Amino acid sequence: QVQLVESGGGLVQAGGSLRLSCAASGRTFGTYAMGWFRQAPGKEREFVGAISWSGRTTYYADSVKGRFTISRDYAKNTVYLQMNSLKPEDTAVYYCAAARQFTSVTTQIPDEYDYWGQGTQVTVSS
């Protein structure tokens, strides 16, 4: 069982930055790939990015590539999403999730993830 708790969301102006954190419980953090998704009102949950269990491989959605960076700290059992050059269309609830599988395809599918956090709101004003 893995419990995930996101933090770091808030209100920011367009062009600004935020760093989201996702703290994981349990001793198996290092065996899970970690992903970030987001969901805006009236829209489906959307893949943002993911990082392998080793931390050596990352994937990003085209919409955030070059602006967002995922990293993980094994000592703190935490995964981060650094978001730069934020745009109003980045406004959404952001979720982190943990998965056993990690491929370029499975990381983008919400159903492939085993555990989810409760989400944190990110609002980007224009």
C-alpha positions as CSV (number, residue, x, y, z in Angstrom):
1,Q,0.0,0.0,0.0
2,V,1.3,3.4,-1.0
3,Q,-0.2,6.7,0.2
4,L,0.5,9.9,-1.8
5,V,0.0,13.4,-0.6
6,E,0.5,16.4,-3.0
7,S,1.3,19.9,-2.0
8,G,2.6,23.1,-3.5
9,G,-0.3,24.2,-5.5
10,G,-1.6,27.8,-5.6
11,L,-2.3,30.9,-7.6
12,V,0.4,32.3,-9.9
13,Q,0.5,34.7,-12.7
14,A,1.2,33.6,-16.2
15,G,5.0,33.2,-16.8
16,G,5.5,32.3,-13.2
17,S,6.7,29.1,-11.6
18,L,5.5,26.6,-9.0
19,R,7.0,23.4,-7.6
20,L,4.6,20.6,-6.7
21,S,5.6,17.9,-4.3
22,C,4.2,14.4,-3.8
23,A,5.2,12.7,-0.6
24,A,4.9,8.9,-0.6
25,S,4.5,6.6,2.4
26,G,5.9,3.1,2.6
27,R,9.3,1.6,2.0
28,T,8.6,0.6,-1.6
29,F,8.7,4.1,-3.1
30,G,11.8,3.3,-5.1
31,T,10.1,0.4,-6.8
32,Y,7.4,2.5,-8.4
33,A,7.4,4.7,-11.4
34,M,5.7,8.0,-10.6
35,G,3.5,10.1,-12.8
36,W,1.8,13.5,-12.8
37,F,-1.6,14.1,-14.3
38,R,-3.9,17.1,-14.3
39,Q,-7.6,17.6,-14.7
40,A,-9.3,20.9,-15.6
41,P,-13.1,21.4,-15.1
42,G,-15.1,19.6,-17.7
43,K,-12.1,17.8,-19.1
44,E,-10.7,14.4,-18.8
45,R,-7.6,13.6,-16.7
46,E,-4.5,14.4,-18.8
47,F,-1.0,13.0,-18.6
48,V,1.6,15.6,-17.7
49,G,4.8,13.5,-17.2
50,A,6.3,10.5,-15.5
51,I,9.6,9.3,-14.1
52,S,10.9,5.8,-13.9
53,W,11.6,4.0,-10.6
54,S,15.4,4.6,-11.2
55,G,14.9,8.3,-12.0
56,R,16.9,7.9,-15.1
57,T,14.0,8.1,-17.6
58,T,11.3,10.7,-17.9
59,Y,8.4,11.3,-20.3
60,Y,6.5,14.5,-20.8
61,A,3.3,15.6,-22.6
62,D,4.1,17.7,-25.6
63,S,2.1,20.6,-24.0
64,V,4.6,20.8,-21.1
65,K,7.8,19.7,-22.6
66,G,10.6,22.2,-22.0
67,R,8.6,23.9,-19.3
68,F,8.0,21.2,-16.7
69,T,10.6,18.9,-15.0
70,I,10.0,15.8,-12.9
71,S,12.5,14.7,-10.3
72,R,12.5,12.3,-7.3
73,D,14.3,12.3,-4.0
74,Y,14.6,8.7,-2.6
75,A,15.8,9.9,0.9
76,K,12.6,12.0,1.2
77,N,10.3,9.5,-0.6
78,T,9.1,12.5,-2.7
79,V,8.6,13.3,-6.3
80,Y,8.6,16.8,-7.6
81,L,7.0,18.6,-10.6
82,Q,8.8,21.9,-11.3
83,M,6.6,24.1,-13.5
84,N,8.1,27.1,-15.2
85,S,6.6,29.5,-17.8
86,L,3.2,28.7,-16.6
87,K,0.2,29.5,-18.9
88,P,-3.5,30.0,-18.1
89,E,-4.2,26.7,-19.8
90,D,-2.1,24.9,-17.2
91,T,-4.8,25.6,-14.7
92,A,-6.1,22.3,-13.3
93,V,-6.0,20.0,-10.3
94,Y,-2.7,18.2,-10.4
95,Y,-2.4,14.6,-9.2
96,C,0.5,12.3,-8.6
97,A,0.3,8.6,-9.0
98,A,2.4,5.5,-8.6
99,A,2.7,2.6,-11.1
100,R,4.5,-0.7,-11.3
101,Q,4.8,-0.6,-15.0
102,F,6.8,2.1,-16.9
103,T,6.8,2.3,-20.7
104,S,6.3,5.3,-23.0
105,V,2.8,4.1,-23.6
106,T,1.6,2.9,-20.1
107,T,2.9,6.0,-18.4
108,Q,0.2,8.1,-20.2
109,I,-2.7,5.9,-19.2
110,P,-4.4,6.7,-15.9
111,D,-5.7,3.1,-15.5
112,E,-2.1,1.8,-15.4
113,Y,-1.5,3.5,-12.1
114,D,-2.1,1.8,-8.8
115,Y,-2.2,4.6,-6.3
116,W,-3.3,8.2,-6.5
117,G,-3.0,11.3,-4.4
118,Q,-5.9,13.6,-3.6
119,G,-4.7,16.4,-5.9
120,T,-3.6,20.0,-5.5
121,Q,-5.1,23.0,-7.3
122,V,-3.0,25.1,-9.6
123,T,-4.5,28.3,-11.0
124,V,-2.6,30.5,-13.5
125,S,-4.0,33.9,-14.0
126,S,-3.5,35.9,-17.3
